[in-house]
Amino acid sequence: MKNSTRLTTILILLSSLLISCNEQPNPLIGHWQLLSTDTGGTIKTIEFTPSTMLLNDTRVTVVYQIRKDKVRVSASKNEMIYEILDKDSIQYQDKQHGLTKLVRYKPE
């Protein structure tokens, strides 16, 4: 009986490892600055972690759906689709602000 339990445990661990190897890395993870088109200055920062998003000093739990060049970020009943422009630039569009571009930065 111990051998079958061991074998089951090994198969579960191996399956988990194979599934995680096929997952796409999340290109949003990190810190981003929202650039103002009016002043050219930074007006807001966003931080994405594997399970949260920090925006305007508010951290919320999020779920990501990663596609080839877009990432859907869902939190509660809200969602936003970020388009990946390159490894250091993303953009999103909403009704209030229109098209908004963000650039990656390293916090000090």
HUJO-V536291 format. One record per residue. N is the residue number from 0. RES is the residue in one letter. PHI is phi as a letter, one per 40 degrees, with the letter a starting at -180 (none if undefined). Layout:
# HUJO-V536291
n=N res=RES phi=PHI
n=N res=RES phi=PHI
This chain:
# HUJO-V536291
n=0 res=M phi=none
n=1 res=K phi=c
n=2 res=N phi=c
n=3 res=S phi=c
n=4 res=T phi=c
n=5 res=R phi=c
n=6 res=L phi=c
n=7 res=T phi=c
n=8 res=T phi=c
n=9 res=I phi=c
n=10 res=L phi=c
n=11 res=I phi=c
n=12 res=L phi=c
n=13 res=L phi=c
n=14 res=S phi=c
n=15 res=S phi=c
n=16 res=L phi=c
n=17 res=L phi=c
n=18 res=I phi=c
n=19 res=S phi=c
n=20 res=C phi=c
n=21 res=N phi=c
n=22 res=E phi=c
n=23 res=Q phi=c
n=24 res=P phi=c
n=25 res=N phi=c
n=26 res=P phi=c
n=27 res=L phi=c
n=28 res=I phi=d
n=29 res=G phi=h
n=30 res=H phi=b
n=31 res=W phi=b
n=32 res=Q phi=b
n=33 res=L phi=c
n=34 res=L phi=c
n=35 res=S phi=c
n=36 res=T phi=c
n=37 res=D phi=c
n=38 res=T phi=b
n=39 res=G phi=g
n=40 res=G phi=b
n=41 res=T phi=c
n=42 res=I phi=b
n=43 res=K phi=a
n=44 res=T phi=b
n=45 res=I phi=b
n=46 res=E phi=b
n=47 res=F phi=b
n=48 res=T phi=b
n=49 res=P phi=d
n=50 res=S phi=b
n=51 res=T phi=b
n=52 res=M phi=b
n=53 res=L phi=b
n=54 res=L phi=a
n=55 res=N phi=f
n=56 res=D phi=g
n=57 res=T phi=b
n=58 res=R phi=b
n=59 res=V phi=b
n=60 res=T phi=c
n=61 res=V phi=b
n=62 res=V phi=b
n=63 res=Y phi=b
n=64 res=Q phi=b
n=65 res=I phi=c
n=66 res=R phi=b
n=67 res=K phi=d
n=68 res=D phi=b
n=69 res=K phi=a
n=70 res=V phi=b
n=71 res=R phi=c
n=72 res=V phi=b
n=73 res=S phi=b
n=74 res=A phi=b
n=75 res=S phi=f
n=76 res=K phi=b
n=77 res=N phi=b
n=78 res=E phi=a
n=79 res=M phi=a
n=80 res=I phi=b
n=81 res=Y phi=b
n=82 res=E phi=c
n=83 res=I phi=c
n=84 res=L phi=c
n=85 res=D phi=a
n=86 res=K phi=c
n=87 res=D phi=b
n=88 res=S phi=a
n=89 res=I phi=b
n=90 res=Q phi=a
n=91 res=Y phi=a
n=92 res=Q phi=b
n=93 res=D phi=b
n=94 res=K phi=c
n=95 res=Q phi=c
n=96 res=H phi=b
n=97 res=G phi=g
n=98 res=L phi=c
n=99 res=T phi=b
n=100 res=K phi=b
n=101 res=L phi=b
n=102 res=V phi=b
n=103 res=R phi=c
n=104 res=Y phi=a
n=105 res=K phi=b
n=106 res=P phi=c
n=107 res=E phi=c
